[in-house]
Amino acid sequence: MAKIYSENSKNAKKMNPKDETISFILNYSKALSVINYKKMKFEALLN
């Protein structure tokens, strides 16, 4: 049988991201622009 990975593990640690990781992801998402044109998607990073 396949192992189910979505079950909670007793040995799981609570992991928290660093502040700089959160800042990087937020800044990246603010700079990312997706343009839809005739069934095509263009991604532009506005930095």
C-alpha positions as CSV (number, residue, x, y, z in Angstrom):
1,M,0.0,0.0,0.0
2,A,1.1,3.6,-0.6
3,K,2.2,5.5,2.4
4,I,-0.1,8.5,3.2
5,Y,2.1,11.5,3.9
6,S,-0.8,13.8,4.9
7,E,-1.3,12.2,8.3
8,N,0.1,14.0,11.3
9,S,3.4,12.7,12.5
10,K,4.2,12.5,16.2
11,N,7.8,13.6,15.5
12,A,6.9,16.6,13.4
13,K,8.7,19.9,14.3
14,K,7.0,23.2,14.0
15,M,9.1,25.2,11.5
16,N,9.0,28.9,11.1
17,P,10.4,30.8,8.1
18,K,13.0,33.6,8.6
19,D,11.9,37.2,8.3
20,E,14.1,37.7,5.3
21,T,12.4,34.7,3.5
22,I,9.0,36.2,4.1
23,S,10.2,39.6,2.9
24,F,11.7,38.1,-0.3
25,I,8.5,36.3,-1.2
26,L,6.3,39.4,-0.5
27,N,8.6,41.6,-2.6
28,Y,8.7,39.1,-5.4
29,S,4.9,38.8,-5.5
30,K,4.5,42.5,-5.6
31,A,6.9,42.8,-8.5
32,L,5.4,39.9,-10.5
33,S,3.0,40.9,-13.3
34,V,1.0,38.3,-15.4
35,I,-0.3,39.5,-18.7
36,N,-3.0,37.4,-20.5
37,Y,-3.0,37.8,-24.3
38,K,-4.9,35.6,-26.7
39,K,-4.7,32.4,-24.6
40,M,-1.1,33.0,-23.7
41,K,0.3,34.1,-20.4
42,F,3.4,36.3,-20.1
43,E,5.1,36.8,-16.8
44,A,7.1,40.0,-16.2
45,L,9.2,40.7,-13.1
46,L,9.1,44.5,-12.6
47,N,12.3,45.2,-10.7
